[in-house]
Amino acid sequence: MNSTTRLTVAQALVRFLAAQYTERDGYRQRLIGATWGIFGHGNVAGVGQALLEYADAMPFHQGRNEQAMVHAAVGYARQSNRLSAHAVTTSIGPGATNLVTGAALATVNHLPVLLLPGDVFATRPADPVLQQLQVPYAGDVSVNDCLRPVSRWFDRITRPEALIPSALNAMRVLTDPVQTGAVTLALPQDVQAEAYDWPDGFFTERTWVVRRPGADPTELAEAVDAVRASRRPLLVAGGGVRHSGAEEVLAEFAAATGIPVASTQSGKGSLPFDHPQDVGGIGHTGTATADELARTADLVIGVGTRWTDFTTASGTLFARPGVRFLNLNIAPHHGHRLGGMPLIADARSGLEELTEALVMHAYRVDDAYAARYTGDKARWEERVDACFAARDPDARPSQPQVLGALDAVVDESDILVNAAGSLPGDLHRLWRARSRDQYHVEYGYSCMGYEIPAALGVALAAPDRPVWALVGDGTFLMMPTEIVTAVQESVPIKVVLLQNHGYASIGGLSESVGGEGFATAYRYRAGDGTFTGAPLPVDLAAAAAALGMRVLRARTVRDLRTALAEARAADAPTCVYVETETADTVSGAPSAQAWWDVPVAETATRPSAIEARELYERHVSTRRRHL
């Protein structure tokens, strides 16, 4: 007879999670590195008690906002190459629904996080109970069903024994390089505390091997033929390069073939900025070098990218007649994008096989092609230098000059975290990534509020490295809560807080599409009722200080350089606050190098909208469907 141990459902779950491991390339580590939690009546007596019971087996972090806890977990997972993840537990009701945004971000970006929201009573001793959503047509619906469409695996554990297959399926999905994302186990509060005789085999250590499938021989042969036939090939590195740990193999491929490498937001850093074949970001926020190569390429090799609209400039970027696409991707549904030839494989395995075959055939791009993109790259770097330079060190800095000052104090060990506003565009065009994981910009969901909690998660995964959260005033006001957690845990994240008095990115977009910047500035109302009065007298530096951070105020470029160096050396959470120059001056970032589709009003009376529509129609006319 098999031996059993009597535990509550929550206790069994915590013990099970503590015994799960991943392994790839011979490296083994814990799958669930820690659990984040905020407790209410829906989880305090169940999961909360279990985490206390097994505190020696499951590390715990106390969060302040449920969405922020998921962002921290996602930051940790990305920094851990998806081989280790965090769990997040919340109470029922608003605690659970606050998870939805973070879950969507995790799933969109293919990053693993385990969500353990409390749920209403399975036994229904009273109906309704506190925080229960009553649905007239169904008795088995709760607010946690909001998490179904943003989860890669969802289950509600209404009986103890149901946890066994569900928990195993949850681990399967978390460790699947194609399916991974948010995984939700909804836990009714009565079931959490219910005891059951668990088979001891449930708690034995399990190692989940993260697969590296190679390419199908037929697909590989077709891919090799396509590359050999090309004269102006371009490789686009996506996030799959990083998830696979394929950076070194990509560098070997590029060096061997001479094929230039552009990068998506997720793929930036796949090659260091000074690699001869690195031509920078691509698409709407890309460099002039990469986008011109894209317009004239006859073969575009996508590695680990899902070809979002920013990357393709909403279908207008790859303009050469007859251009072909080769998609190396572990996910078949991404491998067939843009009518391309699929090469379904792990990024590292596929690149190794492709490199070996091309070297065997002595394939290399023409010297004239290499000389042209090398010269274009050098000229772009001169533009970056001009953007970073400050003519007057005693003047207020522009946003690119803030990046230039930061560029001067970091090295390859630093990690930059960003997600939303105008910074992702400036970073993608201008930042000089020095290492494979220095550039951490979440642009799959581009979620305001991500930066500070994600930086905390990154720092937990890389405790010996300087981690910077680059935050605009709009993002800071969305979610500064985990500053308190960083202070509590003594995690020395560095926050660069840029004050430009509003949503600068959307303000600029609004101007370009005929919206005239409506309701995008943080200003008093003027006499005509518009938000065009004086800037609001908010003091975000004081807010950061009130949450426990050390704050360094930088009023000039000179102040900024000193403050950034001081923050980098700090061993406690530190904020550098700077009010930026918002005017588009010589030191401003270059404008977009490619279009992005934001539909403009088809009929309007205001001249700005009429003009914007005319320009929109000209751009739309250049869009192509690649079949």
C-alpha positions as CSV (number, residue, x, y, z in Angstrom):
1,M,0.0,0.0,0.0
2,N,1.3,3.4,-0.9
3,S,2.2,5.7,2.0
4,T,0.4,9.0,2.4
5,T,0.7,12.2,4.3
6,R,-2.3,14.1,5.7
7,L,-2.0,17.8,4.7
8,T,-4.3,20.6,3.7
9,V,-4.7,21.4,0.0
10,A,-2.6,24.6,0.5
11,Q,0.1,22.8,2.4
12,A,0.3,20.0,-0.2
13,L,0.6,22.6,-3.0
14,V,3.4,24.5,-1.3
15,R,5.3,21.2,-0.7
16,F,4.7,20.1,-4.3
17,L,6.0,23.5,-5.7
18,A,9.1,23.3,-3.6
19,A,10.0,20.0,-5.2
20,Q,9.8,21.1,-8.8
21,Y,13.0,21.7,-10.9
22,T,13.9,22.6,-14.5
23,E,16.9,21.4,-16.5
24,R,18.4,22.6,-19.7
25,D,21.8,21.9,-21.1
26,G,22.7,20.1,-17.9
27,Y,21.9,23.1,-15.6
28,R,19.3,22.3,-13.0
29,Q,17.5,24.8,-10.8
30,R,14.2,25.3,-8.9
31,L,11.2,25.9,-11.0
32,I,9.3,28.0,-8.4
33,G,12.0,30.2,-6.8
34,A,9.7,32.0,-4.4
35,T,6.1,33.1,-3.8
36,W,4.7,36.6,-3.6
37,G,1.6,37.3,-1.6
38,I,-1.0,39.7,-0.3
39,F,-3.4,38.1,2.2
40,G,-7.1,38.5,2.7
41,H,-9.9,36.3,3.9
42,G,-9.7,34.3,0.7
43,N,-6.1,33.0,1.2
44,V,-4.9,33.9,4.7
45,A,-6.0,30.7,6.4
46,G,-5.1,28.5,3.5
47,V,-2.1,29.4,1.4
48,G,-1.0,31.9,4.0
49,Q,-0.8,29.3,6.7
50,A,0.9,26.9,4.4
51,L,3.6,29.3,3.5
52,L,4.2,29.9,7.2
53,E,4.2,26.2,7.8
54,Y,6.8,25.6,5.1
55,A,8.8,28.9,5.3
56,D,12.0,26.9,5.2
57,A,11.1,25.3,1.9
58,M,9.4,28.2,0.0
59,P,10.9,31.7,0.1
60,F,8.3,34.5,0.4
61,H,8.1,38.1,-0.7
62,Q,5.4,40.5,0.7
63,G,3.9,42.6,-2.1
64,R,1.9,45.8,-2.0
65,N,-0.2,45.6,-5.2
66,E,-1.4,42.4,-6.9
67,Q,-0.6,43.5,-10.4
68,A,2.8,44.7,-9.3
69,M,3.5,41.3,-7.8
70,V,2.9,39.6,-11.2
71,H,5.2,42.2,-12.8
72,A,8.0,41.4,-10.3
73,A,7.5,37.7,-11.0
74,V,7.7,38.3,-14.8
75,G,10.9,40.3,-14.3
76,Y,12.4,37.5,-12.4
77,A,11.3,34.9,-15.0
78,R,12.8,36.8,-17.9
79,Q,16.1,37.4,-16.1
80,S,16.1,33.7,-15.3
81,N,15.7,32.8,-19.0
82,R,12.3,31.3,-18.2
83,L,13.9,28.4,-16.4
84,S,12.7,29.6,-13.0
85,A,9.5,31.4,-12.1
86,H,7.6,32.9,-9.1
87,A,4.2,32.1,-7.8
88,V,1.7,34.9,-6.7
89,T,-1.1,34.4,-4.2
90,T,-4.0,36.7,-3.6
91,S,-7.3,36.8,-1.8
92,I,-10.6,36.5,-3.7
93,G,-12.5,39.4,-5.3
94,P,-10.5,42.6,-6.1
95,G,-7.2,40.9,-5.1
96,A,-7.8,38.2,-7.8
97,T,-9.0,40.6,-10.5
98,N,-6.0,42.8,-10.0
99,L,-4.0,40.0,-11.4
100,V,-5.5,40.2,-14.9
101,T,-3.3,42.9,-16.3
102,G,-0.1,41.2,-15.1
103,A,-1.3,37.8,-16.4
104,A,-2.0,39.3,-19.8
105,L,1.5,40.8,-19.9
106,A,3.1,37.4,-18.9
107,T,1.2,35.5,-21.6
108,V,1.7,38.0,-24.4
109,N,5.4,37.9,-23.7
110,H,5.6,34.1,-23.2
111,L,7.0,34.4,-19.7
112,P,6.0,31.9,-16.9
113,V,4.2,33.0,-13.8
114,L,2.0,30.8,-11.5
115,L,-1.1,32.6,-10.1
116,L,-2.8,31.3,-7.0
117,P,-5.9,33.5,-6.4
118,G,-8.4,32.6,-3.7
119,D,-11.9,31.8,-4.8
120,V,-15.3,31.7,-3.3
121,F,-16.5,28.7,-1.3
122,A,-16.8,25.5,-3.2
123,T,-19.3,24.1,-0.6
124,R,-21.4,27.3,-0.8
125,P,-22.4,27.5,2.9
126,A,-23.9,30.9,2.1
127,D,-24.8,32.4,-1.2
128,P,-23.5,35.0,-1.8
129,V,-20.5,35.4,0.4
130,L,-18.3,38.5,0.7
131,Q,-16.8,39.5,-2.7
132,Q,-18.8,36.9,-4.6
133,L,-19.9,37.9,-8.1
134,Q,-23.5,36.6,-8.7
135,V,-24.2,35.6,-12.3
136,P,-27.9,34.9,-12.9
137,Y,-27.4,32.3,-15.6
138,A,-24.5,30.2,-13.9
139,G,-23.6,29.1,-10.4
140,D,-20.0,28.1,-11.2
141,V,-18.7,31.5,-12.4
142,S,-16.6,33.6,-10.2
143,V,-14.5,36.8,-10.9
144,N,-11.5,34.5,-11.4
145,D,-13.0,33.5,-14.7
146,C,-11.6,36.8,-15.9
147,L,-8.2,35.1,-15.8
148,R,-9.2,32.4,-18.3
149,P,-8.5,34.3,-21.6
150,V,-5.1,35.6,-20.3
151,S,-3.9,32.2,-18.9
152,R,-2.2,29.4,-20.7
153,W,-3.6,26.9,-18.2
154,F,-6.6,27.6,-15.9
155,D,-8.2,25.3,-13.4
156,R,-10.4,25.7,-10.3
157,I,-9.6,23.2,-7.6
158,T,-13.0,22.3,-6.2
159,R,-11.9,19.0,-4.6
160,P,-8.6,18.1,-3.0
161,E,-7.7,15.2,-5.2
162,A,-8.1,17.4,-8.3
163,L,-5.0,19.3,-7.3
164,I,-2.7,16.3,-8.3
165,P,-3.4,16.3,-12.1
166,S,-3.9,20.0,-12.2
167,A,-0.6,20.9,-10.5
168,L,1.2,18.6,-12.9
169,N,-0.4,20.2,-15.9
170,A,0.5,23.6,-14.5
171,M,4.2,22.6,-14.3
172,R,4.0,21.2,-17.8
173,V,2.8,24.5,-19.2
174,L,5.2,26.7,-17.2
175,T,8.1,24.7,-18.6
176,D,6.9,24.4,-22.2
177,P,8.9,26.9,-24.4
178,V,5.9,27.3,-26.8
179,Q,3.0,27.3,-24.4
180,T,4.4,29.1,-21.4
181,G,2.8,32.2,-19.9
182,A,0.5,32.8,-17.0
183,V,-0.9,29.7,-15.3
184,T,-3.8,30.0,-12.9
185,L,-4.9,27.6,-10.2
186,A,-8.0,29.2,-8.6
187,L,-8.3,28.0,-5.0
188,P,-11.7,28.2,-3.2
189,Q,-11.0,29.3,0.3
190,D,-12.7,26.3,2.0
191,V,-10.8,23.8,-0.2
192,Q,-7.5,25.4,0.6
193,A,-7.9,24.5,4.3
194,E,-9.4,21.0,3.7
195,A,-7.2,18.1,4.7
196,Y,-6.6,15.1,2.5
197,D,-4.3,12.0,2.5
198,W,-1.8,12.7,-0.2
199,P,0.3,10.0,-1.8
200,D,3.9,10.7,-0.9
201,G,4.9,10.4,-4.6
202,F,3.2,13.7,-5.2
203,F,6.0,15.4,-3.2
204,T,9.0,13.7,-4.7
205,E,11.4,15.9,-6.7
206,R,10.5,16.2,-10.3
207,T,12.8,17.7,-13.0
208,W,11.1,19.2,-16.1
209,V,13.5,19.1,-19.0
210,V,13.1,22.2,-21.2
211,R,13.3,21.0,-24.8
212,R,15.6,22.1,-27.6
213,P,14.1,20.6,-30.7
214,G,16.1,20.7,-33.9
215,A,14.9,21.5,-37.4
216,D,13.2,19.1,-39.8
217,P,15.7,18.1,-42.4
218,T,13.4,19.1,-45.3
219,E,12.7,22.5,-43.8
220,L,16.4,23.0,-43.1
221,A,17.4,22.2,-46.6
222,E,14.8,24.7,-48.0
223,A,16.1,27.3,-45.6
224,V,19.7,26.8,-46.7
225,D,18.7,27.1,-50.3
226,A,16.8,30.3,-49.6
227,V,19.8,31.9,-47.9
228,R,22.3,30.8,-50.5
229,A,20.0,32.3,-53.2
230,S,19.8,35.7,-51.4
231,R,21.9,38.7,-52.2
232,R,20.6,41.2,-49.6
233,P,19.6,39.1,-46.6
234,L,18.7,40.5,-43.2
235,L,18.2,38.7,-40.0
236,V,15.8,40.0,-37.4
237,A,16.5,38.7,-33.9
238,G,13.4,38.5,-31.6
239,G,12.9,37.5,-27.9
240,G,13.2,33.8,-28.8
241,V,17.0,34.3,-29.2
242,R,17.3,35.4,-25.6
243,H,14.9,32.8,-24.3
244,S,16.9,30.1,-26.0
245,G,20.2,31.5,-24.9
246,A,21.2,31.6,-28.6
247,E,23.3,34.8,-28.5
248,E,26.7,33.2,-29.0
249,V,25.5,31.1,-31.8
250,L,23.8,34.1,-33.4
251,A,27.2,35.9,-33.2
252,E,28.9,33.0,-34.9
253,F,26.2,32.9,-37.6
254,A,26.6,36.6,-38.3
255,A,30.4,36.5,-38.4
256,A,30.5,33.5,-40.6
257,T,27.9,34.8,-43.2
258,G,28.2,38.6,-42.9
259,I,24.4,38.8,-42.7
260,P,23.4,42.0,-40.8
261,V,21.3,41.5,-37.7
262,A,18.5,43.9,-36.7
263,S,16.5,43.4,-33.5
264,T,13.0,43.7,-32.1
265,Q,12.4,45.3,-28.7
266,S,12.6,41.8,-27.1
267,G,15.6,40.8,-29.2
268,K,17.8,43.9,-28.6
269,G,21.1,42.9,-27.0
270,S,21.2,39.6,-28.9
271,L,24.4,41.0,-30.3
272,P,26.3,43.7,-28.5
273,F,26.0,47.1,-30.1
274,D,29.6,47.1,-31.3
275,H,29.4,43.7,-33.1
276,P,30.2,44.3,-36.8
277,Q,26.9,42.8,-38.0
278,D,24.6,44.5,-35.4
279,V,22.6,47.3,-37.1
280,G,20.2,48.1,-34.2
281,G,16.5,48.1,-33.7
282,I,14.1,47.6,-36.5
283,G,10.6,48.9,-37.4
284,H,8.8,52.0,-36.2
285,T,11.2,52.6,-33.4
286,G,14.2,51.2,-35.3
287,T,17.4,52.8,-36.7
288,A,17.7,54.3,-40.1
289,T,20.3,51.6,-40.9
290,A,18.1,48.6,-40.0
291,D,15.0,50.0,-41.6
292,E,16.7,50.8,-44.9
293,L,18.1,47.3,-45.0
294,A,14.6,46.0,-44.4
295,R,13.2,48.0,-47.3
296,T,15.7,46.5,-49.7
297,A,16.1,43.0,-48.3
298,D,15.3,40.1,-50.6
299,L,15.3,37.6,-47.8
300,V,14.3,38.3,-44.2
301,I,15.3,35.7,-41.6
302,G,13.2,36.1,-38.5
303,V,14.6,34.3,-35.5
304,G,12.3,34.0,-32.5
305,T,10.0,36.9,-33.5
306,R,6.3,37.0,-33.9
307,W,6.4,39.9,-36.3
308,T,4.3,42.5,-34.5
309,D,3.1,45.7,-36.2
310,F,5.9,47.7,-34.7
311,T,8.5,45.4,-36.2
312,T,6.9,45.3,-39.7
313,A,5.8,49.0,-39.6
314,S,2.3,47.8,-39.9
315,G,3.1,45.9,-43.1
316,T,4.9,48.8,-44.9
317,L,8.5,48.1,-44.1
318,F,9.6,45.1,-46.3
319,A,9.0,46.8,-49.6
320,R,11.2,44.9,-52.1
321,P,9.2,43.1,-54.7
322,G,9.4,39.4,-54.2
323,V,10.9,39.6,-50.7
324,R,10.8,36.2,-49.0
325,F,10.6,35.4,-45.3
326,L,12.3,32.5,-43.4
327,N,10.9,32.1,-39.9
328,L,13.1,30.1,-37.4
329,N,10.7,29.7,-34.4
330,I,10.0,27.1,-31.9
331,A,6.2,27.9,-32.1
332,P,4.6,26.7,-35.4
333,H,2.0,29.4,-35.3
334,H,4.8,32.0,-35.5
335,G,6.8,30.1,-38.0
336,H,4.2,30.6,-40.7
337,R,3.9,34.4,-40.3
338,L,4.1,36.7,-43.4
339,G,3.7,33.7,-45.7
340,G,7.2,32.7,-44.8
341,M,9.1,29.4,-45.0
342,P,8.9,27.8,-41.5
343,L,11.9,26.4,-39.8
344,I,10.4,25.1,-36.6
345,A,13.1,24.6,-34.1
346,D,14.7,26.0,-30.9
347,A,16.5,29.2,-31.8
348,R,19.9,28.0,-30.7
349,S,19.6,24.5,-32.3
350,G,18.2,25.9,-35.5
351,L,20.9,28.5,-35.8
352,E,23.6,25.9,-35.1
353,E,22.3,23.7,-37.9
354,L,21.9,26.6,-40.3
355,T,25.4,28.0,-39.6
356,E,27.0,24.6,-40.1
357,A,25.3,24.1,-43.5
358,L,26.1,27.6,-44.8
359,V,29.7,27.3,-43.7
360,M,29.9,24.0,-45.6
361,H,28.7,25.8,-48.7
362,A,31.0,28.7,-48.1
363,Y,28.2,31.2,-48.2
364,R,28.9,34.9,-47.4
365,V,27.3,38.1,-48.4
366,D,28.9,40.3,-51.0
367,D,31.6,42.6,-49.8
368,A,29.9,45.7,-51.2
369,Y,26.7,44.9,-49.3
370,A,28.7,44.5,-46.0
371,A,30.6,47.7,-46.7
372,R,27.3,49.6,-47.3
373,Y,25.6,48.6,-44.0
374,T,28.9,49.1,-42.1
375,G,29.1,52.7,-43.3
376,D,25.4,53.3,-42.6
377,K,25.9,51.9,-39.1
378,A,28.8,54.2,-38.4
379,R,26.8,57.2,-39.6
380,W,24.0,56.2,-37.3
381,E,26.3,56.0,-34.3
382,E,27.4,59.6,-35.1
383,R,23.7,60.6,-34.8
384,V,23.5,58.8,-31.4
385,D,26.6,60.7,-30.2
386,A,24.9,64.0,-31.2
387,C,21.7,63.0,-29.3
388,F,23.6,62.1,-26.2
389,A,25.9,65.1,-26.2
390,A,25.0,68.2,-24.0
391,R,26.2,71.5,-25.3
392,D,25.5,73.2,-22.0
393,P,26.1,71.0,-18.9
394,D,24.3,73.5,-16.8
395,A,21.1,73.3,-18.8
396,R,18.1,71.0,-18.2
397,P,18.7,67.7,-20.1
398,S,16.6,66.3,-22.9
399,Q,15.4,62.7,-22.6
400,P,18.1,61.4,-25.0
401,Q,20.7,63.3,-22.9
402,V,19.5,61.5,-19.8
403,L,20.2,58.3,-21.7
404,G,23.6,59.6,-22.7
405,A,24.5,60.4,-19.1
406,L,23.4,56.9,-18.1
407,D,25.4,55.4,-21.0
408,A,28.5,57.1,-19.6
409,V,28.2,55.4,-16.1
410,V,27.1,51.8,-16.9
411,D,29.0,48.8,-18.1
412,E,28.0,45.3,-19.3
413,S,26.8,44.3,-15.8
414,D,24.0,46.9,-15.6
415,I,20.4,46.1,-16.5
416,L,17.9,48.6,-17.8
417,V,14.1,48.0,-17.3
418,N,11.5,49.9,-19.2
419,A,8.1,49.3,-20.7
420,A,6.0,52.3,-21.7
421,G,5.8,55.9,-22.8
422,S,8.4,57.6,-25.1
423,L,11.4,55.9,-23.5
424,P,11.0,52.5,-25.4
425,G,11.3,54.3,-28.7
426,D,14.4,56.3,-27.7
427,L,15.9,53.2,-26.1
428,H,15.3,51.0,-29.1
429,R,16.8,53.6,-31.5
430,L,19.6,54.9,-29.3
431,W,20.7,52.6,-26.5
432,R,24.0,50.8,-26.9
433,A,23.4,47.4,-25.4
434,R,26.6,45.9,-24.0
435,S,25.4,42.5,-22.9
436,R,22.7,39.9,-23.8
437,D,20.5,40.9,-20.9
438,Q,21.2,44.6,-20.3
439,Y,18.2,45.7,-22.3
440,H,15.0,44.7,-20.6
441,V,12.1,46.5,-22.3
442,E,8.7,44.9,-22.0
443,Y,7.0,45.9,-25.3
444,G,4.7,43.0,-26.0
445,Y,2.1,44.5,-23.7
446,S,3.9,47.9,-23.1
447,C,2.3,48.1,-19.6
448,M,2.6,51.3,-17.6
449,G,3.6,50.5,-14.1
450,Y,5.8,47.5,-15.0
451,E,9.2,49.1,-14.5
452,I,9.6,49.4,-10.7
453,P,8.2,46.0,-9.7
454,A,9.9,44.3,-12.7
455,A,13.3,45.8,-11.6
456,L,12.7,44.3,-8.2
457,G,12.1,40.9,-9.8
458,V,15.2,41.3,-12.0
459,A,17.3,42.3,-9.0
460,L,16.2,39.2,-7.1
461,A,17.3,37.0,-10.0
462,A,20.6,39.0,-10.4
463,P,21.4,40.2,-6.9
464,D,25.0,41.3,-7.7
465,R,24.2,43.5,-10.7
466,P,23.0,47.2,-10.9
467,V,19.4,47.3,-12.0
468,W,17.8,50.5,-13.3
469,A,14.1,51.2,-13.7
470,L,13.6,54.0,-16.2
471,V,10.3,55.6,-15.4
472,G,8.3,58.6,-16.7
473,D,6.0,60.6,-14.5
474,G,2.9,58.9,-15.9
475,T,4.2,55.4,-15.3
476,F,5.4,56.4,-11.8
477,L,1.9,57.5,-10.8
478,M,0.5,54.2,-12.0
479,M,2.4,52.0,-9.7
480,P,5.1,53.1,-7.3
481,T,4.0,50.6,-4.6
482,E,6.9,48.2,-4.8
483,I,9.3,50.9,-3.8
484,V,8.1,49.9,-0.3
485,T,9.0,46.3,-1.0
486,A,12.4,47.2,-2.3
487,V,13.1,49.2,0.9
488,Q,11.7,46.4,3.1
489,E,13.9,43.7,1.4
490,S,16.9,46.1,1.0
491,V,17.1,45.5,-2.8
492,P,19.1,48.4,-4.2
493,I,17.2,49.1,-7.4
494,K,17.9,52.4,-9.0
495,V,14.9,54.4,-10.3
496,V,15.5,57.2,-12.9
497,L,12.3,59.3,-12.7
498,L,11.8,61.6,-15.6
499,Q,9.3,64.4,-15.1
500,N,7.8,65.8,-18.3
501,H,4.4,66.7,-16.9
502,G,2.2,64.3,-18.8
503,Y,2.0,61.4,-21.3
504,A,4.6,62.7,-23.6
505,S,4.5,59.7,-26.0
506,I,0.8,59.7,-26.4
507,G,0.8,63.5,-26.6
508,G,3.1,63.4,-29.6
509,L,1.0,60.6,-31.2
510,S,-2.1,62.6,-30.6
511,E,-0.6,65.6,-32.4
512,S,0.4,63.5,-35.3
513,V,-3.1,61.9,-35.8
514,G,-5.1,65.1,-35.4
515,G,-5.9,64.7,-31.7
516,E,-4.1,68.0,-30.9
517,G,-2.6,66.5,-27.7
518,F,-6.0,66.4,-26.1
519,A,-5.9,65.4,-22.4
520,T,-2.3,64.1,-22.5
521,A,-0.6,66.8,-20.3
522,Y,-0.6,67.0,-16.5
523,R,-1.7,70.6,-16.3
524,Y,-4.4,72.8,-14.8
525,R,-7.5,73.6,-16.8
526,A,-7.2,76.9,-18.8
527,G,-10.0,79.4,-19.1
528,D,-11.4,77.5,-22.2
529,G,-11.7,74.3,-20.2
530,T,-8.8,72.5,-21.8
531,F,-5.8,71.1,-19.9
532,T,-3.4,73.7,-21.1
533,G,-2.8,75.7,-18.0
534,A,0.3,75.7,-15.8
535,P,1.9,72.4,-14.9
536,L,0.5,70.7,-11.8
537,P,2.6,71.4,-8.6
538,V,3.2,67.7,-7.9
539,D,6.5,66.6,-6.3
540,L,7.2,63.1,-7.4
541,A,10.6,63.1,-5.8
542,A,9.0,63.8,-2.5
543,A,6.6,60.9,-3.1
544,A,9.5,58.5,-3.8
545,A,11.1,59.7,-0.6
546,A,7.9,59.2,1.4
547,L,7.9,55.6,0.3
548,G,11.4,55.1,1.7
549,M,13.8,55.7,-1.2
550,R,16.8,57.9,-1.1
551,V,16.2,60.6,-3.6
552,L,18.8,62.6,-5.6
553,R,17.5,65.6,-7.5
554,A,19.2,66.5,-10.7
555,R,18.4,69.9,-12.2
556,T,21.1,70.0,-14.9
557,V,23.1,67.7,-17.0
558,R,26.0,68.2,-14.7
559,D,23.9,67.3,-11.7
560,L,22.5,64.3,-13.5
561,R,26.0,62.8,-14.2
562,T,26.9,63.1,-10.5
563,A,23.6,61.7,-9.3
564,L,23.7,58.7,-11.6
565,A,27.2,57.7,-10.6
566,E,26.2,58.1,-6.9
567,A,23.0,56.0,-7.4
568,R,25.0,53.2,-9.2
569,A,27.3,52.9,-6.2
570,A,24.4,53.0,-3.7
571,D,23.6,49.9,-1.6
572,A,20.1,51.0,-0.9
573,P,17.1,51.8,-3.2
574,T,17.9,55.1,-4.8
575,C,15.9,57.5,-7.0
576,V,17.4,60.0,-9.4
577,Y,14.8,62.6,-10.2
578,V,15.2,64.9,-13.2
579,E,12.8,67.3,-15.0
580,T,13.5,66.9,-18.7
581,E,13.5,69.4,-21.5
582,T,10.4,68.5,-23.6
583,A,11.1,70.7,-26.6
584,D,12.3,68.9,-29.8
585,T,15.7,70.5,-30.0
586,V,18.9,69.4,-31.9
587,S,19.6,67.0,-29.0
588,G,16.2,65.3,-29.4
589,A,15.9,61.8,-30.6
590,P,15.5,61.2,-34.4
591,S,11.9,60.9,-35.5
592,A,10.5,57.5,-36.4
593,Q,12.2,55.8,-39.2
594,A,9.1,53.8,-40.3
595,W,5.4,54.2,-40.1
596,W,2.9,52.8,-37.5
597,D,-0.8,52.4,-38.2
598,V,-3.0,54.4,-35.8
599,P,-6.3,55.0,-37.7
600,V,-7.2,58.7,-38.2
601,A,-10.7,60.0,-38.2
602,E,-12.1,59.5,-41.7
603,T,-14.3,62.6,-41.4
604,A,-13.7,65.7,-39.3
605,T,-14.0,69.5,-39.4
606,R,-10.8,70.4,-37.5
607,P,-7.9,71.1,-39.9
608,S,-5.4,69.0,-37.9
609,A,-7.5,65.9,-38.3
610,I,-8.1,66.5,-42.0
611,E,-4.4,66.9,-42.7
612,A,-3.6,63.9,-40.6
613,R,-6.1,61.8,-42.5
614,E,-4.5,62.8,-45.9
615,L,-1.1,61.6,-44.6
616,Y,-2.6,58.4,-43.2
617,E,-4.1,57.5,-46.5
618,R,-0.8,57.9,-48.2
619,H,0.9,55.6,-45.8
620,V,-1.9,53.0,-45.9
621,S,-1.5,52.8,-49.7
622,T,2.0,51.4,-49.2
623,R,0.9,48.5,-47.0
624,R,1.5,45.0,-48.3
625,R,0.2,41.6,-47.3
626,H,3.0,39.1,-47.6
627,L,1.5,35.8,-48.8
